[in-house]
Amino acid sequence: MPKKSTLKKPKRPAIPVKTQLQLWVKAGGRCSLPGCNKIVLKDNTTLRPGNYANIAHIISWTFTGPRGDRKLSAKLATNISNLMLMCRDHAHAIDLKENLDFYTIDYLRKAKADHEERVRIQTSIDPSRKTTVVRLQSNIRGRRVEVSSADAYTAVVSSGRYPNDEKGVFVDLTNLDYDTDESSWEVTIKKIDSAVGRLLSMGNDEQKESHLSVFAMAPIPVLAYLGYALSNTIDADIYIKRREQPWSIQSTEASLSLKLSKPRNVKKSKTVGLSIAVSGEPSVEDIRQHIGKAPLYTISLTKPELDQIASAEDLEIFRKIYRQTLDEIQMKHGKKCEVHLFCAIPTCAAVVCGREVLHGTDPIITAYEFMSQEEGYTPAIKFNNTKYGASKKAQN
């Protein structure tokens, strides 16, 4: 009768508690695999607390294991540089035979370094730099335009701030069709009022908000109303999106040069037009179809083009001349006049157009949407005509 083998199966070396603690801190209690970032101190389905982590090896602790090495396996078995904090699913996935060509030593080392550096950056930021991320997305010209949380949160961290939480405020309007359904404007107002009302009443974490980071892509009247709902009572960064560039609030020398053209020898009027030409030039003929012979103010570039607002400094120049214009209109025509707003401007500037309107003090604003060359402009959203939260779809 053959004798049983006395050879014992190798046992994985115990990782010192001190090393485990250091790894948990470096990884921020989250899975280190790119794209996961799952919290491993709770079950993500039931949310019940517990230890749902595995400490995975980049180079296996045994040379016969995944990515094992005869010289390095034993040497690095408990070395923190060779260990990654992971959720159980990904700790298993990286060691599957069919995945080894993808989860290489170089790949995992870079993933570990990137994740731990991101945790280090976020936890080293001064608490006063926290912010609540506000995202709004919709359809534009029938095309779904998304504002991803990953892009927004990456931009926030790059700017030297960090998000209050994982949720932020998200307004998704992609189920609305502004081209064919006029009621979409009224639904938009209600959705924005609901989301922003909750935010401003107590904040996402039951505390008063101190700073906002705004990322928004939508038709101009929607963006203006978002800015109006947020108001300028809370400090905010309005992020800039240029073609084929990430979201940014980079600080550079201002290059924007705007001028204000005012009508001459006009009398006080209940109706006032305001045309803003930065990305393009609204047609005066189209505007006159809505305001008739009413006085028309114009803010413009010498040569309107796309992507002309490139920095926070440019956006501040826009804000100042816009605010100056509202002040001059109110001084000349009174706060009971109605300003009809026709814009060809970047998304960030549209948010500023609403944010700068002083609730109950500035004139009523009717924001117009350009539909097509054939249809021209249509009145979309009217605001500042009643108490906050009661604005409505504009009527001719």
Secondary structure, DSSP 8 states (H G I E B T S, - for coil): ----------------HHHHHHHHHHHTTB--STTT--BSSB-TTT--BS--EEEEESS-SSTTSTT--TTHHHHTTT-GGGEEEEEHHHHHHTTSGGGTTTS-HHHHHHHHHHHHHHHHHHHHS-GGGEEEEEEEEEEETTEEE---HHHHHHHHHHTT-EESSS--EEEEETT--TTT-THHHHHHHHHHHHHHHHHHHH-TTSS---EEEEEEES-HHHHHHHHHHH-SSSEEEE-B--TTS--B----------EEE--SS----SEEEEEEESSS---HHHHHHHHTTS-EEEEE-SS--TT---SHHHHHHHHHHHHHHHHHHHHHH-TTSEEEEEEE--HHHHHHHHHTS-TTTS-EEEEEEEEETTTEEEEEEEESSSSTT--EE---
